[in-house]
């Protein structure tokens, strides 16, 4: 039981310093817009596939990935919506694993499912194109992750009064 409390308190402390101090209503609005956009793209994949016959395994994978992506994105949207509705007093709840960790899990699931759907669509036309798209997408994700961490570290040092 203490392991769970230790995890929760460590998680909350890390979130408080890394995320919640920067959390604003505008940030939540962007999260909501991204979630709605992800669901919209997944719906677009489904509508595109309605125009075809599912004559390959790649198209079936694209369809089912998009089908599962929509509820994941809607769940991420509604998770964030609760914090927008309740306002700043609810941001402390966002620090808990039941808050930000669950919301992140829904968003990451939606992203991965949407990536699988798009890669599968490209695979249907060109397996080599799908491999290139996947490789470039993963490289971009790593670059963005590293850049975000570098900027956050820089900002933390600057706000602590240290030289960056």
N, CA, C and O of each residue as an XYZ file, in Angstrom:
656
protein
N       0.822     -1.197      0.000
C       0.000      0.000      0.000
C       0.863      1.257      0.000
O       0.533      2.239     -0.665
N       1.978      1.227      0.752
C       2.835      2.411      0.782
C       3.523      2.628     -0.552
O       3.814      3.765     -0.922
N       3.789      1.535     -1.289
C       4.384      1.699     -2.610
C       3.465      2.509     -3.513
O       3.925      3.371     -4.261
N       2.160      2.231     -3.443
C       1.198      2.960     -4.265
C       1.149      4.431     -3.860
O       1.113      5.314     -4.717
N       1.149      4.695     -2.544
C       1.136      6.087     -2.085
C       2.422      6.798     -2.475
O       2.396      7.968     -2.856
N       3.555      6.093     -2.383
C       4.823      6.695     -2.786
C       4.801      7.042     -4.264
O       5.236      8.123     -4.661
N       4.291      6.120     -5.084
C       4.202      6.398     -6.516
C       3.311      7.601     -6.766
O       3.667      8.502     -7.525
N       2.145      7.608     -6.120
C       1.206      8.718     -6.324
C       1.807     10.052     -5.894
O       1.656     11.054     -6.593
N       2.492     10.071     -4.743
C       3.064     11.340     -4.281
C       4.239     11.767     -5.150
O       4.392     12.955     -5.431
N       5.072     10.820     -5.581
C       6.175     11.164     -6.484
C       5.643     11.658     -7.824
O       6.157     12.621     -8.393
N       4.615     10.990     -8.316
C       4.008     11.403     -9.585
C       3.430     12.810     -9.459
O       3.653     13.662    -10.319
N       2.685     13.045     -8.380
C       2.070     14.361     -8.181
C       3.132     15.450     -8.063
O       2.969     16.538     -8.615
N       4.214     15.164     -7.350
C       5.286     16.153     -7.206
C       5.924     16.455     -8.558
O       6.170     17.616     -8.885
N       6.191     15.421     -9.338
C       6.779     15.619    -10.664
C       5.855     16.383    -11.586
O       6.300     17.246    -12.342
N       4.577     16.074    -11.529
C       3.609     16.777    -12.371
C       3.482     18.234    -11.942
O       3.366     19.131    -12.777
N       3.504     18.456    -10.639
C       3.329     19.817    -10.138
C       4.453     20.717    -10.649
O       4.203     21.848    -11.067
N       5.670     20.225    -10.616
C       6.785     21.066    -11.046
C       6.914     21.114    -12.560
O       7.268     22.156    -13.113
N       6.638     20.014    -13.239
C       6.883     19.954    -14.682
C       5.701     20.415    -15.527
O       5.891     20.958    -16.615
N       4.502     20.205    -15.042
C       3.337     20.440    -15.896
C       2.345     21.427    -15.285
O       2.021     22.439    -15.906
N       1.874     21.151    -14.104
C       0.744     21.899    -13.562
C       1.048     23.380    -13.389
O       0.159     24.215    -13.555
N       2.295     23.718    -13.058
C       2.627     25.134    -12.926
C       2.487     25.857    -14.260
O       2.325     27.077    -14.290
N       2.547     25.118    -15.359
C       2.410     25.710    -16.686
C       1.007     25.500    -17.272
O       0.707     25.995    -18.358
N       0.167     24.780    -16.566
C      -1.161     24.456    -17.076
C      -2.052     25.693    -17.028
O      -2.215     26.319    -15.980
N      -2.616     26.027    -18.163
C      -3.538     27.161    -18.248
C      -4.787     26.706    -18.994
O      -4.827     25.618    -19.569
N      -5.786     27.550    -18.970
C      -7.001     27.228    -19.718
C      -6.701     27.130    -21.211
O      -7.287     26.305    -21.911
N      -5.792     27.970    -21.696
C      -5.421     27.919    -23.118
C      -4.752     26.588    -23.458
O      -4.974     26.036    -24.536
N      -3.936     26.075    -22.543
C      -3.294     24.775    -22.765
C      -4.341     23.677    -22.838
O      -4.284     22.813    -23.713
N      -5.294     23.710    -21.921
C      -6.365     22.715    -21.938
C      -7.198     22.826    -23.212
O      -7.621     21.811    -23.765
N      -7.435     24.042    -23.678
C      -8.181     24.217    -24.924
C      -7.428     23.613    -26.105
O      -8.037     23.013    -26.991
N      -6.100     23.770    -26.118
C      -5.308     23.155    -27.194
C      -5.380     21.633    -27.115
O      -5.494     20.960    -28.140
N      -5.313     21.086    -25.893
C      -5.429     19.631    -25.733
C      -6.776     19.150    -26.259
O      -6.861     18.138    -26.955
N      -7.822     19.888    -25.916
C      -9.167     19.517    -26.363
C      -9.257     19.570    -27.887
O      -9.808     18.663    -28.510
N      -8.721     20.625    -28.481
C      -8.761     20.780    -29.936
C      -7.979     19.667    -30.624
O      -8.409     19.149    -31.655
N      -6.838     19.299    -30.059
C      -6.051     18.211    -30.638
C      -6.806     16.894    -30.561
O      -6.767     16.102    -31.502
N      -7.490     16.652    -29.451
C      -8.252     15.411    -29.315
C      -9.406     15.368    -30.312
O      -9.646     14.338    -30.943
N     -10.115     16.477    -30.455
C     -11.212     16.521    -31.424
C     -10.661     16.361    -32.836
O     -11.269     15.681    -33.663
N      -9.523     16.976    -33.120
C      -8.885     16.835    -34.433
C      -8.468     15.407    -34.714
O      -8.639     14.919    -35.831
N      -7.921     14.728    -33.710
C      -7.542     13.324    -33.883
C      -8.742     12.454    -34.202
O      -8.675     11.583    -35.070
N      -9.851     12.694    -33.493
C     -11.077     11.941    -33.781
C     -11.580     12.254    -35.185
O     -12.074     11.369    -35.884
N     -11.455     13.506    -35.594
C     -11.888     13.901    -36.937
C     -11.069     13.237    -38.028
O     -11.611     12.807    -39.046
N      -9.764     13.153    -37.817
C      -8.911     12.486    -38.811
C      -9.255     11.001    -38.884
O      -9.326     10.428    -39.971
N      -9.469     10.380    -37.724
C      -9.842      8.962    -37.718
C     -11.172      8.753    -38.442
O     -11.334      7.788    -39.189
N     -12.114      9.653    -38.218
C     -13.388      9.561    -38.934
C     -13.169      9.740    -40.432
O     -13.823      9.078    -41.239
N     -12.259     10.628    -40.807
C     -11.921     10.815    -42.219
C     -11.379      9.549    -42.847
O     -11.698      9.236    -43.994
N     -10.559      8.817    -42.105
C     -10.037      7.538    -42.606
C     -11.192      6.570    -42.843
O     -11.238      5.888    -43.866
N     -12.120      6.514    -41.893
C     -13.272      5.614    -42.047
C     -14.109      6.016    -43.257
O     -14.515      5.160    -44.042
N     -14.370      7.311    -43.411
C     -15.153      7.773    -44.565
C     -14.437      7.477    -45.876
O     -15.078      7.134    -46.869
N     -13.126      7.604    -45.888
C     -12.348      7.247    -47.074
C     -12.506      5.762    -47.390
O     -12.686      5.378    -48.545
N     -12.437      4.941    -46.357
C     -12.537      3.497    -46.569
C     -13.945      3.068    -46.970
O     -14.120      2.005    -47.566
N     -14.946      3.878    -46.650
C     -16.306      3.575    -47.110
C     -16.410      3.634    -48.630
O     -17.306      3.031    -49.221
N     -15.501      4.354    -49.252
C     -15.507      4.501    -50.707
C     -14.818      3.335    -51.410
O     -14.825      3.253    -52.638
N     -14.227      2.441    -50.634
C     -13.477      1.329    -51.223
C     -14.066      0.010    -50.752
O     -14.929     -0.038    -49.875
N     -13.577     -1.045    -51.357
C     -13.881     -2.365    -50.813
C     -12.657     -2.779    -50.003
O     -11.520     -2.538    -50.408
N     -12.898     -3.387    -48.885
C     -11.784     -3.793    -48.026
C     -11.168     -5.068    -48.591
O     -11.368     -6.162    -48.065
N     -10.419     -4.900    -49.666
C      -9.886     -6.062    -50.369
C      -8.460     -6.419    -49.964
O      -7.831     -7.263    -50.603
N      -7.948     -5.794    -48.921
C      -6.611     -6.167    -48.448
C      -6.574     -6.097    -46.923
O      -7.370     -5.402    -46.293
N      -5.650     -6.818    -46.365
C      -5.474     -6.827    -44.908
C      -5.099     -5.421    -44.420
O      -5.521     -5.003    -43.342
N      -4.305     -4.695    -45.216
C      -3.889     -3.343    -44.827
C      -5.093     -2.419    -44.650
O      -5.126     -1.619    -43.715
N      -6.073     -2.522    -45.536
C      -7.258     -1.669    -45.420
C      -8.112     -2.061    -44.217
O      -8.702     -1.200    -43.564
N      -8.179     -3.355    -43.926
C      -8.916     -3.797    -42.738
C      -8.248     -3.278    -41.469
O      -8.924     -2.823    -40.546
N      -6.921     -3.350    -41.427
C      -6.186     -2.832    -40.266
C      -6.425     -1.332    -40.127
O      -6.636     -0.835    -39.021
N      -6.392     -0.612    -41.248
C      -6.651      0.830    -41.214
C      -8.045      1.117    -40.663
O      -8.222      2.014    -39.839
N      -9.027      0.355    -41.120
C     -10.403      0.562    -40.669
C     -10.535      0.346    -39.163
O     -11.051      1.209    -38.454
N     -10.072     -0.799    -38.678
C     -10.237     -1.097    -37.257
C      -9.398     -0.192    -36.374
O      -9.815      0.146    -35.266
N      -8.234      0.203    -36.840
C      -7.427      1.154    -36.068
C      -8.158      2.484    -35.942
O      -8.181      3.083    -34.867
N      -8.754      2.947    -37.035
C      -9.507      4.204    -37.001
C     -10.755      4.071    -36.131
O     -11.119      5.003    -35.414
N     -11.407      2.919    -36.195
C     -12.601      2.689    -35.371
C     -12.256      2.789    -33.889
O     -12.995      3.407    -33.123
N     -11.140      2.186    -33.476
C     -10.739      2.238    -32.066
C     -10.139      3.590    -31.691
O     -10.183      3.984    -30.526
N      -9.582      4.301    -32.665
C      -8.983      5.609    -32.376
C     -10.041      6.637    -31.985
O      -9.795      7.480    -31.122
N     -11.203      6.576    -32.606
C     -12.236      7.584    -32.325
C     -12.643      7.584    -30.848
O     -12.639      8.652    -30.236
N     -12.995      6.438    -30.242
C     -13.336      6.479    -28.812
C     -12.159      6.894    -27.928
O     -12.358      7.545    -26.903
N     -10.936      6.525    -28.316
C      -9.772      6.938    -27.524
C      -9.639      8.459    -27.531
O      -9.399      9.071    -26.491
N      -9.795      9.065    -28.711
C      -9.696     10.523    -28.804
C     -10.857     11.205    -28.089
O     -10.667     12.236    -27.444
N     -12.050     10.642    -28.198
C     -13.201     11.241    -27.510
C     -13.011     11.160    -25.996
O     -13.348     12.100    -25.277
N     -12.473     10.042    -25.512
C     -12.205      9.921    -24.077
C     -11.163     10.951    -23.635
O     -11.318     11.572    -22.584
N     -10.105     11.137    -24.428
C      -9.089     12.147    -24.093
C      -9.726     13.537    -24.054
O      -9.447     14.328    -23.153
N     -10.572     13.824    -25.024
C     -11.265     15.120    -25.079
C     -12.100     15.330    -23.823
O     -12.015     16.379    -23.185
N     -12.906     14.334    -23.469
C     -13.794     14.488    -22.324
C     -13.032     14.530    -21.003
O     -13.467     15.181    -20.053
N     -11.904     13.841    -20.942
C     -11.079     13.905    -19.742
C     -10.598     15.331    -19.515
O     -10.661     15.845    -18.398
N     -10.116     15.969    -20.582
C      -9.634     17.348    -20.487
C     -10.800     18.305    -20.251
O     -10.662     19.293    -19.529
N     -11.925     18.015    -20.849
C     -13.108     18.877    -20.717
C     -13.512     19.043    -19.256
O     -13.955     20.121    -18.860
N     -13.367     17.996    -18.451
C     -13.730     18.083    -17.033
C     -12.887     19.136    -16.315
O     -13.401     19.875    -15.475
N     -11.600     19.207    -16.641
C     -10.728     20.207    -16.016
C     -11.071     21.614    -16.503
O     -10.962     22.582    -15.749
N     -11.481     21.722    -17.752
C     -11.890     23.028    -18.270
C     -13.176     23.488    -17.582
O     -13.327     24.663    -17.245
N     -14.090     22.554    -17.382
C     -15.367     22.887    -16.767
C     -15.189     23.312    -15.310
O     -15.799     24.281    -14.859
N     -14.353     22.582    -14.583
C     -14.177     22.853    -13.152
C     -13.161     23.953    -12.869
O     -13.143     24.511    -11.772
N     -12.324     24.268    -13.841
C     -11.395     25.383    -13.691
C     -10.166     25.089    -12.854
O      -9.843     23.939    -12.557
N      -9.493     26.166    -12.484
C      -8.197     26.088    -11.812
C      -8.198     25.233    -10.539
O      -7.208     24.545    -10.286
N      -9.258     25.245     -9.731
C      -9.236     24.396     -8.534
C      -9.069     22.899     -8.847
O      -8.632     22.136     -7.985
N      -9.412     22.481    -10.059
C      -9.307     21.060    -10.412
C      -7.919     20.673    -10.911
O      -7.635     19.487    -11.080
N      -7.050     21.654    -11.149
C      -5.744     21.356    -11.732
C      -4.905     20.457    -10.827
O      -4.080     19.685    -11.316
N      -5.108     20.551     -9.523
C      -4.358     19.683     -8.604
C      -4.708     18.214     -8.859
O      -3.852     17.341     -8.722
N      -5.967     17.938     -9.229
C      -6.356     16.566     -9.560
C      -5.616     16.084    -10.797
O      -5.332     14.895    -10.938
N      -5.308     17.010    -11.687
C      -4.558     16.674    -12.902
C      -3.185     16.100    -12.550
O      -2.615     15.342    -13.335
N      -2.646     16.455    -11.377
C      -1.343     15.943    -10.937
C      -1.357     14.453    -10.645
O      -0.308     13.811    -10.669
N      -2.521     13.898    -10.372
C      -2.600     12.494     -9.962
C      -2.570     11.569    -11.174
O      -2.914     11.973    -12.285
N      -2.150     10.314    -10.945
C      -2.203      9.343    -12.044
C      -3.617      9.175    -12.599
O      -3.785      8.895    -13.786
N      -4.637      9.342    -11.751
C      -6.024      9.237    -12.224
C      -6.403     10.408    -13.114
O      -7.414     10.352    -13.813
N      -5.614     11.452    -13.096
C      -5.873     12.620    -13.928
C      -5.042     12.595    -15.191
O      -5.487     12.111    -16.232
N      -3.843     13.116    -15.095
C      -3.013     13.293    -16.293
C      -2.537     11.982    -16.897
O      -2.422     11.880    -18.118
N      -2.260     10.982    -16.081
C      -1.759      9.717    -16.627
C      -2.831      9.015    -17.462
O      -2.535      8.475    -18.528
N      -4.059      9.024    -16.983
C      -5.154      8.408    -17.741
C      -5.428      9.202    -19.018
O      -5.614      8.619    -20.087
N      -5.451     10.535    -18.905
C      -5.668     11.367    -20.095
C      -4.566     11.135    -21.120
O      -4.838     11.031    -22.316
N      -3.323     11.055    -20.653
C      -2.199     10.805    -21.563
C      -2.313      9.429    -22.200
O      -1.989      9.263    -23.376
N      -2.768      8.445    -21.443
C      -2.926      7.092    -21.999
C      -3.963      7.088    -23.124
O      -3.759      6.450    -24.156
N      -5.065      7.796    -22.925
C      -6.067      7.890    -23.998
C      -5.493      8.593    -25.223
O      -5.683      8.135    -26.350
N      -4.791      9.704    -25.005
C      -4.228     10.460    -26.130
C      -3.163      9.651    -26.866
O      -3.141      9.635    -28.097
N      -2.290      8.986    -26.132
C      -1.246      8.175    -26.772
C      -1.868      7.015    -27.533
O      -1.425      6.680    -28.632
N      -2.899      6.399    -26.950
C      -3.604      5.323    -27.662
C      -4.205      5.844    -28.960
O      -4.084      5.206    -30.006
N      -4.850      7.000    -28.891
C      -5.427      7.596    -30.092
C      -4.369      7.888    -31.142
O      -4.578      7.634    -32.329
N      -3.229      8.426    -30.706
C      -2.140      8.728    -31.647
C      -1.607      7.467    -32.313
O      -1.434      7.418    -33.530
N      -1.350      6.447    -31.495
C      -0.796      5.208    -32.055
C      -1.781      4.532    -33.003
O      -1.392      4.042    -34.063
N      -3.050      4.506    -32.622
C      -4.058      3.902    -33.497
C      -4.195      4.673    -34.801
O      -4.345      4.075    -35.866
N      -4.145      5.986    -34.721
C      -4.220      6.802    -35.933
C      -2.976      6.609    -36.796
O      -3.074      6.556    -38.022
N      -1.813      6.503    -36.168
C      -0.582      6.236    -36.914
C      -0.678      4.894    -37.634
O      -0.308      4.785    -38.803
N      -1.174      3.874    -36.935
C      -1.337      2.556    -37.558
C      -2.304      2.640    -38.736
O      -2.065      2.038    -39.783
N      -3.396      3.386    -38.564
C      -4.379      3.516    -39.651
C      -3.757      4.165    -40.883
O      -3.954      3.686    -41.999
N      -3.012      5.246    -40.691
C      -2.416      5.947    -41.831
C      -1.314      5.106    -42.467
O      -1.215      5.035    -43.692
N      -0.488      4.472    -41.641
C       0.566      3.604    -42.189
C      -0.062      2.464    -42.990
O       0.449      2.092    -44.047
N      -1.154      1.918    -42.495
C      -1.828      0.830    -43.215
C      -2.402      1.299    -44.545
O      -2.333      0.582    -45.543
N      -2.970      2.506    -44.559
C      -3.468      3.056    -45.829
C      -2.333      3.212    -46.836
O      -2.472      2.851    -48.004
N      -1.213      3.753    -46.371
C      -0.066      3.925    -47.267
C       0.476      2.566    -47.693
O       0.873      2.387    -48.844
N       0.494      1.602    -46.760
C       0.989      0.256    -47.060
C       0.199     -0.366    -48.207
O       0.757     -1.054    -49.062
N      -1.098     -0.116    -48.211
C      -1.952     -0.657    -49.267
C      -1.483     -0.186    -50.644
O      -1.539     -0.938    -51.616
N      -1.023      1.060    -50.719
C      -0.553      1.607    -51.995
C       0.919      1.307    -52.243
O       1.311      1.009    -53.371
N       1.746      1.384    -51.183
C       3.187      1.219    -51.338
C       3.808      0.806    -50.008
O       3.933      1.634    -49.105
N       4.202     -0.468    -49.873
C       4.856     -0.891    -48.634
C       6.109     -0.069    -48.319
O       6.358      0.269    -47.162
N       6.889      0.247    -49.343
C       8.093      1.056    -49.112
C       7.714      2.454    -48.621
O       8.367      3.005    -47.734
N       6.665      3.019    -49.198
C       6.195      4.331    -48.753
C       5.746      4.304    -47.302
O       5.976      5.258    -46.559
N       5.105      3.212    -46.895
C       4.653      3.081    -45.512
C       5.832      3.010    -44.553
O       5.801      3.614    -43.481
N       6.868      2.277    -44.935
C       8.060      2.171    -44.088
C       8.723      3.542    -43.949
O       9.126      3.936    -42.855
N       8.832      4.259    -45.062
C       9.430      5.598    -45.024
C       8.593      6.527    -44.145
O       9.139      7.248    -43.311
N       7.277      6.514    -44.327
C       6.396      7.362    -43.520
C       6.542      7.040    -42.037
O       6.636      7.947    -41.211
N       6.561      5.757    -41.697
C       6.692      5.353    -40.302
C       8.032      5.797    -39.728
O       8.089      6.319    -38.614
N       9.107      5.594    -40.480
C      10.438      5.982    -40.004
C      10.528      7.494    -39.789
O      11.047      7.952    -38.771
N      10.026      8.253    -40.740
C      10.068      9.716    -40.614
C       9.174     10.181    -39.460
O       9.533     11.111    -38.737
N       8.029      9.551    -39.285
C       7.129      9.912    -38.185
C       7.776      9.641    -36.833
O       7.698     10.473    -35.929
N       8.414      8.485    -36.691
C       9.080      8.161    -35.428
C      10.257      9.090    -35.172
O      10.470      9.524    -34.040
N      11.026      9.401    -36.217
C      12.144     10.338    -36.065
C      11.632     11.715    -35.644
O      12.231     12.365    -34.787
N      10.540     12.155    -36.236
C       9.956     13.447    -35.860
C       9.480     13.426    -34.408
O       9.654     14.409    -33.688
N       8.883     12.319    -33.973
C       8.420     12.209    -32.590
C       9.588     12.296    -31.613
O       9.487     12.967    -30.585
N      10.691     11.625    -31.925
C      11.877     11.684    -31.063
C      12.432     13.105    -31.034
O      12.770     13.620    -29.968
N      12.526     13.734    -32.191
C      13.027     15.107    -32.268
C      12.156     16.059    -31.443
O      12.674     16.882    -30.688
N      10.850     15.944    -31.589
C       9.933     16.816    -30.849
C      10.050     16.567    -29.349
O      10.053     17.516    -28.565
N      10.145     15.303    -28.941
C      10.287     14.967    -27.524
C      11.559     15.583    -26.951
O      11.528     16.206    -25.890
N      12.669     15.410    -27.650
C      13.943     15.974    -27.171
C      13.897     17.496    -27.132
O      14.384     18.113    -26.184
N      13.318     18.092    -28.152
C      13.219     19.552    -28.192
C      12.370     20.067    -27.031
O      12.740     21.037    -26.371
N      11.251     19.426    -26.788
C      10.374     19.842    -25.695
C      11.117     19.779    -24.370
O      11.041     20.709    -23.567
N      11.837     18.684    -24.138
C      12.583     18.561    -22.884
C      13.688     19.602    -22.776
O      13.923     20.144    -21.696
N      14.370     19.888    -23.882
C      15.429     20.903    -23.861
C      14.855     22.285    -23.551
O      15.434     23.041    -22.771
N      13.726     22.610    -24.159
C      13.097     23.911    -23.907
C      12.612     23.994    -22.468
O      12.778     25.026    -21.818
N      12.012     22.915    -21.962
C      11.531     22.915    -20.579
C      12.688     23.075    -19.603
O      12.580     23.827    -18.634
N      13.801     22.373    -19.848
C      14.979     22.501    -18.990
C      15.508     23.930    -19.023
O      15.849     24.498    -17.985
N      15.575     24.506    -20.218
C      16.024     25.888    -20.370
C      15.118     26.834    -19.588
O      15.599     27.707    -18.866
N      13.817     26.659    -19.733
C      12.856     27.527    -19.045
C      12.943     27.360    -17.534
O      12.844     28.340    -16.795
N      13.127     26.120    -17.065
C      13.256     25.886    -15.628
C      14.487     26.584    -15.070
O      14.429     27.203    -14.007
N      15.595     26.483    -15.785
C      16.821     27.155    -15.330
C      16.637     28.666    -15.326
O      17.072     29.345    -14.396
N      15.997     29.187    -16.358
C      15.779     30.631    -16.441
C      14.859     31.117    -15.325
O      15.087     32.183    -14.753
N      13.821     30.343    -15.012
C      12.886     30.764    -13.966
C      13.486     30.614    -12.576
O      13.054     31.286    -11.639
N      14.490     29.730    -12.430
C      15.174     29.578    -11.145
C      16.243     30.650    -10.948
O      16.887     30.708     -9.900
N      16.427     31.492    -11.958
C      17.402     32.563    -11.841
C      18.792     32.175    -12.293
O      19.710     32.995    -12.273
N      18.952     30.918    -12.704
C      20.259     30.469    -13.178
C      20.447     30.824    -14.630
O      19.491     31.142    -15.338
N      21.673     30.768    -15.064
C      21.929     31.026    -16.486
C      21.665     29.760    -17.265
O      21.987     28.668    -16.798
N      21.091     29.885    -18.428
C      20.700     28.721    -19.221
C      21.757     28.306    -20.181
O      21.574     27.338    -20.920
